[in-house]
Structures are given as C-alpha cells and as structure tokens.
Amino acid sequence: MMAYDEKRGMEMEINLDRLMPGFHGVVTSVNTDEMLRLRLRDFGLVTGTKVTVRYKSPDGGVTALELRGTVVALRTCELRKIRVRLI
C-alpha cells in the first residue's frame, strides 16, 4: 500500500530523518559527498533499497535502520541527505 499526499494525489517522498520507527520507505536518492555515498553503498543503502526505521535515540542524534536483512545506525545529519518514498 502506497502513501499518498491527499492534496496533490501523489506518492509522498521525504528525507529519511523524518521517517518514524516502524515505518518503511524506498530510497529514491542519496545526495551526499562521494566518501559517504561509498560508505552507504557498502551498507547496501542505494536507490531502490527498502528501509525500515527500527529505533531513534531519545536525543534524536542516531537512528537504527533495517535494510537488506541487517541493522545500520546512522546520524541524523546523514539521514537528511537521503530521500525515501513512503510505502
């Protein structure tokens, strides 16, 4: 089931840092510098990857994501550079 913006009738796309625990998205873009992009690619976080937010730290500094059968923790500043389509 896709999430839609009811006003515009479009699929919703947000920065990954806005996705709440328990929700899912598919990566649509990774807008980072080359070094971080390579690190994320090594984790399997590339365009088309399904991600689920498993945990957000109380201070909001770190988020645990499940992707491709593993859990990866990333900083909020890194997540802001990744766009996902809600699913």
C-alpha positions as CSV (number, residue, x, y, z in Angstrom):
1,M,0.0,0.0,0.0
2,M,1.5,3.3,-1.0
3,A,1.3,6.5,1.0
4,Y,-0.2,9.5,-0.9
5,D,-0.4,13.2,-0.4
6,E,-4.1,13.6,-0.4
7,K,-4.0,17.2,-1.5
8,R,-1.8,16.5,-4.6
9,G,-2.7,12.9,-5.2
10,M,1.0,12.0,-5.4
11,E,3.2,9.5,-3.7
12,M,4.9,11.1,-0.7
13,E,8.7,11.5,-0.6
14,I,10.5,12.7,2.5
15,N,14.0,12.9,3.9
16,L,14.9,9.7,5.7
17,D,15.4,11.5,9.0
18,R,11.6,12.3,9.1
19,L,10.6,8.6,8.9
20,M,9.3,7.4,12.2
21,P,10.1,4.0,13.9
22,G,8.1,1.1,12.4
23,F,7.5,2.9,9.0
24,H,9.0,1.8,5.7
25,G,10.4,3.6,2.7
26,V,12.2,3.0,-0.5
27,V,15.4,5.1,-1.2
28,T,14.9,7.4,-4.1
29,S,18.1,9.5,-3.9
30,V,21.3,9.8,-1.9
31,N,22.6,13.3,-2.1
32,T,25.9,13.1,-0.2
33,D,29.6,13.6,-0.8
34,E,31.4,10.8,-2.5
35,M,33.0,9.3,0.6
36,L,29.7,9.0,2.5
37,R,27.9,7.7,-0.7
38,L,30.5,4.9,-0.9
39,R,30.1,4.1,2.8
40,L,26.3,3.9,2.4
41,R,26.7,1.8,-0.7
42,D,28.8,-0.7,1.3
43,F,25.9,-1.0,3.8
44,G,23.6,-1.6,0.8
45,L,21.8,1.7,1.1
46,V,21.4,2.7,-2.5
47,T,18.5,3.9,-4.7
48,G,15.7,1.2,-4.7
49,T,16.6,-0.2,-1.2
50,K,13.7,-0.8,1.2
51,V,14.4,0.6,4.6
52,T,12.6,0.4,7.9
53,V,13.2,2.6,10.9
54,R,13.7,0.4,14.0
55,Y,14.8,2.9,16.6
56,K,15.5,6.6,17.1
57,S,17.7,7.7,20.1
58,P,15.9,9.9,22.6
59,D,18.1,12.9,21.7
60,G,17.4,12.3,18.0
61,G,21.1,12.0,17.1
62,V,21.2,8.4,15.9
63,T,18.6,6.2,14.1
64,A,18.8,2.5,13.6
65,L,17.6,1.3,10.1
66,E,16.9,-2.2,8.9
67,L,17.9,-2.8,5.3
68,R,18.7,-5.9,3.4
69,G,18.5,-8.1,6.5
70,T,20.8,-6.1,8.7
71,V,20.6,-3.1,11.1
72,V,22.7,0.0,10.5
73,A,22.9,3.1,12.7
74,L,23.3,6.5,11.0
75,R,23.5,10.0,12.3
76,T,20.6,12.4,11.7
77,C,22.8,14.7,9.6
78,E,23.4,11.8,7.2
79,L,19.8,10.8,7.0
80,R,18.8,14.3,6.0
81,K,20.6,13.7,2.7
82,I,18.7,10.6,1.8
83,R,15.2,10.8,0.2
84,V,12.7,7.9,0.5
85,R,9.2,7.2,-1.0
86,L,6.8,6.1,1.7
87,I,5.4,2.6,1.4
